[in-house]
Each structure stands twice: as C-alpha cells, then as structure tokens.
Amino acid sequence: MENSLNQNKVWGWGELALMYFPNISQKSATMQLLKWIRVSDELVGQLEKSGWHPGKKYLTPRQKDYIVGHLGEP
C-alpha cells in the first residue's frame, strides 16, 4: 500500500474518497465511494459490525483497511 494509506489514523470519509476519485469534487467522490461500497454485502457487513453506518464522516483505521481490502488501493 501507499505510505499515506499505512498511517494508523482516523480517516475522513471525504479524504479517502478523494484518494479513489481525485478528479471530482469531494461531495461527488464521497457519493461514488458509497455506491462502490454498497455493491458488496460482505464489505457493508464488515463495516457495520465495526460501527460504521452511512452518513458517518470518519473511518477508523480498521474500517479503512476493510474498504481498501475490498476495493484495492486507490
């Protein structure tokens, strides 16, 4: 993974979304990332078990790892 993704920190939803979609607005990037996540029931399940829900603005390092593990590196 890229060095910045290895940081053990709380991630802003928009911050991670912009890594996947750097050429669009943050709002559009966050909506697109959510669409990608919703495609995988397994990923949604993992995120929900770890305390995530749609509308949450921050991700724990583990939640970020789930997303990157399913979607690949941005």
Secondary structure as GFF3:
##gff-version 3
##sequence-region A 1 74
A	DSSP	three_ten_helix	3	6	.	.	.	ID=ss1
A	DSSP	beta_strand	11	12	.	.	.	ID=ss2
A	DSSP	alpha_helix	13	20	.	.	.	ID=ss3
A	DSSP	alpha_helix	26	38	.	.	.	ID=ss4
A	DSSP	alpha_helix	41	49	.	.	.	ID=ss5
A	DSSP	beta_strand	58	59	.	.	.	ID=ss6
A	DSSP	alpha_helix	61	71	.	.	.	ID=ss7
###
